[in-house]
Amino acid sequence: MAPTTPSGATPSRRRPPGMTDVARLAGVSQKTVSRVVNNERYVSDAVREKVLAAAQELGFRPNTAARALITGRFGRIGVVALGTALYGPASLQVAIERATRAAGISVMVANTLEGQPDSIGDAVDWLLRQGVDAIIISDPIDEGVELRVDPDVPIYSVGRSLPQAENLLHGDFNADATRETVEHLLDLGHERVWHVAGPESWFAARERADGWRAAHEARGIEPPPPVRGDWSPASGYAAGLRLRDDPAVTAVACANDDMAIGFMRACAEAGIAVPERISVTGFDDIPAAAYLTPPLTTVRQQFEADAIRGLGILLRRLPGAPEPAGPPPTDPRHDVHRLVVRRSTAPPPNRLDEEPGKDAR
């Protein structure tokens, strides 16, 4: 029931402020306000600040639907993200959201659930119904189903190969970084490197396993069978129980830091020293990695740089999108040293006496 005034009349609802009100308060034309709202060029910084200050004072919020009718775009990017608290996917999702907000466009996230049939396709359909100018699929997994795509809305992925979606970040970062890690262990004198792999349905897990395998094959070494994990410390712990007592196992490359933590816990419980008896590496460089006992050798990912670079490429291809600031970004992954060597890796036991303190960083 609508509220009434003391006289019994129903009060009229206050009209929300519009662009005309903002223009009047800022002392500019309505067209200038429209340009600021749509993040267009040809507006000076001083005028832009004046319009934004007036909009904030009035509590003005652009009408997305009305803007879409006028400009043909929503000013909004859709993101399909795996609904997980895993460090890598969660960090990439946050980085994409920050990059889109910094570019002056909004983002709508649709979370998927691993193991749910066609969850990526359902998320894409939902985003298309809400109205987006483009869709980014962050850290996709292989569901074995082709995406149903809208030819008018481009779909991209970030750093992963996926049918029907163009990869914004070309290159084989996962494979190359894992290969570098395994080569580091082989260079220390380990004859072979065991691998605790991620789930087979994850493209990232497949790529990291490819890099582990390629490092062996390049030296004419037959790699040992991989041990399959699920990204969790518990699966790394189970792998540790399986491998720790085998004297042939002197080096283990885990596909993420969480599984490496579980593996080292299994070693510690049995009194097996890391790295004196078994060297262990991870992937991601989670904040805790440098503070483990021993500190973990791992691969550092550049989530913020990847998101900024990928979004810049997307905006330059999207008609009517705001112009990204600065020149087209280069691939930051070619400018950083991926492998962070700490004290969880060392020469194998039969070489420790020959090369004391070689990896004491």
N, C-alpha and C positions, 0 to 999 in steps of 0.2 A: 504494500500500500504506500502511495506517495506521501511524503511529509507535507503538512499544511502550515500556513502562517497563522498567527493569532486570530486574524479575521476570517480564517477558514479557506482562504484562497491557496491554490497550489503554486509554490514559487517557481519562477522560470529558471531553467538550468542555465548557468553561465556558459556562454559560447567560448570554446577553447581558442586561444590566440592563433591567428593565421599569419601568413607571410606578409599580408598588408599591414598588420599591426607591427610586425618586426621592422618593416621598411619605414613606417612612420616614426618609430622610436629611434631608429638608427640614422634617419635622415638620408635614406638612399632610395633607389627605385625598387619596385617589386622584382624586376628582372635581376637586379644585383643580388637580392636575397636568394632568388632561385639558383643563381650561379654558385653562391656560397653553400647552399644546402646540398647541391649536387656535386660539390667539390670540383667545380670546373676551374679552368685557368682564366687568365685575363682579369683577375681581381687582386688588387694590391693587398699586401699583408695588413696595412692599417685599416682598410675598409673591411676586410675579412674579420679582423678582431672586433671592429665596431658592431658588425652584424651578429657575430657569435655572442657578444656581451648582451646585446639587446634580446636575442633569443633566450638566453639563460635568465635574464631578468623577468621576462614574460612567461617563462615556462613553456616555450614553444617547442613542439616536437613535430618533425615532418611527417606527413601522411604518406606512408610507403605506397599504398595502393594508388593514390592519386598521382604520385610522382611517376609510377610505372606507366600509367595511362598516357602521361605527357611525354616522357622521355623514352619509353620503350624498354626501360630497365628498372630493376628493383634496388640497385645499390647494395646488393646482398649476395654473399657467397655461401653456398651450402657445403658443409663438411660431413663426410661419413667417417665416423671414428669407431674403433672397436671399444666397446664398453668394458674397460679393464683398468685396474690400478697399476699394471706393469709400468716400470719406469720409462722405457723407450716410447711406447705408444702414447702414454699420458703426457710426456714431455713434448712430443711432437705436436699433439693437439693443442696444448697451451701455447706453444710457439706460433702456430698458425693463427690462433685467435688474436694474439698480440700483434702479429704482422698485419692482419686485415684491419684491426682497429686503428693502427698507426697510419694505414693508408687511407683512412676516412671512409671505409665501407664496413657494413655490419656482417655478422656471420651467424649462421644457424646450424647447429650441430645435431646430427641424428646418430645416436649410438647403436651399434649392432651387438649381437651376442654370439660368441664363438659356438659353433655347433648347431645353430638355428638355421634351418634350410632357407636359402635365398635371402638372408638377412640384409646383405648389401643391396640387392635389387629392391627390396622393400623400402630400405632407407632412401635410396635414390628416388623412387616413386613418391615418397612422402615429401621430400624436399622440393621436387618439381611441382607438387600440388600447392606448396606454400608460396612458391614464387622466388626463384633465385636466378642469377645471371650465369653462374657456372657452379660446378660441383668438384670438390677435391676429395678424393678417397685417401684417407691417411692410414698407413700400415695395413693394407688389405690382406686378407687370407684367401686361400683358394677354396671356394665352396663348390667348385665343379659345375657352376651354372653360369651361362652367359648373361650379361647385363642387358636389360631392356633400356635403350637409350633414346633420348629426345634429340633429334638432329639440330634443334635450335639452341640447345644448352650444352656447351662443351663440358666434358668430364675429364678430369686429370687425376693422376696419382702422384704421390710424393715419394720418390726414391725407390719405387717398386715396379716391377713389370706386371701389367694387368691387361688382359684383352678388353677392348672397347674404351680404354682410358689411356690418354697420352701421359707418359712419365715426364714430369717437370724437371727432374734432376737426373740427367743421363749419367751413365757410368755404373761401375760395379763396386760400389763402396763396400758393401757387406763382404763380398768375395775377396776383394783386394785387401781389406783390412785384416780379415781372418788369415789370408795367405801370409801377410806380413808377420802376424803373430806366430804362426807355425814356423816360418822361416827363422824367426828369432830363437825359437826353441831348438830347432835343428842346428843352427849356428853355434849354440851353446854346447853341442855334442850329443844331444839326445838322438837315438837311432830312429825312433818313430814317436809320433805324438797321438795319443788317444783323444777322441772327441766326444764330449757330452753335447748332443745336438738338441735343438728345439723341436717343436711339433712339426711333423711333415707337412701339414696344411698351410703353414706360414711360409710365405715367399722369403722372408728374411732368414728363416732357419735353413731353407734350401740353399740360399746363396752363401751363407756362412759355411755350410758343409761343403759346397763346391770349392770355396777357397782353401779349406783345410785339405781337401783331396788333391787339389792342383799343386799345393806346395810339396806334397810327397811325390807326385808323379813327375814333377819337373826335375827331381833328383833321382828318378828311377827307383823309388821306394814304394813298396806296397803298403798302403795305410791299413791300420787295424780296423776291425769292424766298429762303427760308431755305436754309442750307447744313447738311446733316445730318452730325452727328458721332456718336461712340459713348461719350462721357464722357471719353475718354482724352486726354492731352496730344498724342499723335500725331495724333489726328483734328483737334484744334484747330490744330496745326501745318499740316496739309494744307489746312485752311480758310484759314489765313493765306497760304499760297502761292497760293491761288486768288483771294483778294480784295485782297491788300495793294497791288498795282500799279494798281488801278482808282482814278482820282482822285475818282470819285463816292463812294467808300467813306471816310467820315470818322468813323464810329462803329459799333462792333460790340458787341452784347450776347451773351455766351456763356452757355449754359445751366448751366455749372458752372465752378468755378475752374480745374480741371485743363485744360479746353479753352482757357480764357483764357490760361493759362501757355504752352501750345503756340502759340497765335496770336501772342503777344507775341514768342516766340522767332523765329518766321518773319519778323516785322517787323524785329527787331534784326539779323538776318543780312543784310537788304537795306538797312540803314541808314535804315529808316523809323521816325521818332521817335514814341513813345507818351508823352503824348497830343497832342503838337504837330501831328502829321499824322493819326493815327487814335486816337480814344478807345476804350478797351476796358473792358468790365465782366465780372464773373463772377457766381457764385451759390454760396453755402455759407459763405463766410468761413473757409476752411481756415486752420490756424495759420500757414502760410507767407505768406498773402495780404498781410499788413501789411508783410512784409519783402522783397517783390519790388522790382525796379527797372523802373518806378516802383511804389510800393505800389498794390495793386489795389482799385478801387471794386467792391464786391460786396454781396450780400445775406447777412445773418447769420441763421442758423437757430437756433431755441431748442429743441434736442433734449431736454435734461433737463426743461425746463418742459413741453414737449408730452407727454413720457412720463408725468410725474407727474400732469398733468391728465387724460390719457386713462385711466390706470389708476384714478384716483379715480372717474371716471364709471363704469368697468366694475365696480368693487367695490361701488358703491352699487346696482347693478342685479343683482348676483349673490347669490342666496339663500345664507345661511350664511357669507358671506365676512366677513373682519375689517373692522371699521368704519374707513374712512380717517380719519386725524387731521385735525382742522381743518374749516372750512366747505367746501362745494363750491367747487372752484377756478374762477376766471374764466379766460377765454381769454387766455393771456399774449401771444399774437401781436397782440392789439389794444393792448397797453400798451408796445410797444417800437418804436423806429424801425428799420424793417427794413433800409433802405439805408444802408450804411456808405460815405461818400464819401471817397475818397483821391485820389492824384495821377495815376491812370491816365485821368482824364476831364478835358476842358477844352473851351472853345469850338472850333469848326472852324477850319481854317487861315485862312479869309477873314475871321474875326472876332477872331483873337488880338491883332492890333494895336489893334483898337478897344477890347477889354476885357482889358488885361493883368492877370495875377494873379488873375482872377476865381475860379478854382478851385484855389488854391494851398494848400489844406489838406493 
